Amino acid sequence: MKRIAYHADGPGGSAIAAGLWRSDSWNYSPQELLNWIESALEIGITTFDHADIYGLYTNEARFGEALKINPSLREKMEIVTKCDICLVCDQKPEYRINHYNTTPEHIRQSVENSLRNLQTDYIDLLLLHRPDPLMDADSTAGTLDELIKSGKVRHAGVSNFSPSQFDLLQSRLDAPLVTNQVECSLHHLEPIFDGTFDHAQMNRITPMIWSPFAGGALFWGDDERAQRVRHTIGQLTEKYSASAAQIVIAWLLALPCNPQPVLGTGKAERLQEAAAALEIKLDRQDWFELLVASQGHPVP
């Protein structure tokens, strides 16, 4: 599989990432999850996307238990994880309201927890999960630089940040922010038009894309927009001899910011299917047909 660079001074990764957001619902044993990891690596998918809160703070540990069976796989992958969302749940009785926390103490503790749960000595890429209105850019940046210098974190980035929020944090950091993971799909076009992807391209940063299939709504949603998009996708599947999922991924990969879609599937065959989308080059007018179907009106 094609490799990507998030940033000139940042890490590399696979062109498509495997997401562990819903891995608790897969009900895999450690060995079954290991089998899935090995299948992804065989396909060439080496980037695995986590967050401390996934599975109500349990999914990182599930992944770590699988890796414990075959620790040699750690050097064949890039582990991405996130912190700063504080989620109310039984595992966190001290939280009485969902909130964000980018204080040095919270970031350091989150990293230590992730290292322990993932059973690794380092995190390839740590992302701040959501913008925090109370973030003190100086102290947050200082903590990220400290973690990178310590070797516990190799690179830092953000998720769901606006260009100005990204620039504020970067202005205080010694190390570069190497990515911004944002939502984008044919049902969520905002980063294409609100400056997020322009900002990524301007700074030569590869963004990560979460929910590229709009949570499945592209394939089974029954609203008018979903039906329009699905009809257009159907026409293109015949033209390109491709599946609907491959057309959707090819549409995202055509963006000049060269995004990395994160796929949240526990089925190895779907990862294989997605990998084949790297070979599809959509005609420019076909790309715009999908955009028009999503927007419901011609471009101006």
Sequence and secondary structure as in RCSB ss.txt:
>XXXX:A:sequence
MKRIAYHADGPGGSAIAAGLWRSDSWNYSPQELLNWIESALEIGITTFDHADIYGLYTNEARFGEALKINPSLRE
KMEIVTKCDICLVCDQKPEYRINHYNTTPEHIRQSVENSLRNLQTDYIDLLLLHRPDPLMDADSTAGTLDELIKS
GKVRHAGVSNFSPSQFDLLQSRLDAPLVTNQVECSLHHLEPIFDGTFDHAQMNRITPMIWSPFAGGALFWGDDER
AQRVRHTIGQLTEKYSASAAQIVIAWLLALPCNPQPVLGTGKAERLQEAAAALEIKLDRQDWFELLVASQGHPVP
>XXXX:A:secstr
  EEESSTTS EEESSEEE TTGGGGT  HHHHHHHHHHHHHHT  EEE  TTHHHHTHHHHHHHHHHH GGGGG
G EEEEEE EE  STT TT SS EE   HHHHHHHHHHHHHHHT S EEEEEE S  TT  HHHHHHHHHHHHHH
TSEEEEEEES  HHHHHHHHHH SS EEEEEEE BTTB HHHHSSHHHHHHHTT   EEE TTGGGHHHH  SHH
HHHHHHHHHHHHHHHT  HHHHHHHHHHTSTT  EEEE    HHHHHHHHHGGG    HHHHHHHHHHHHTS   
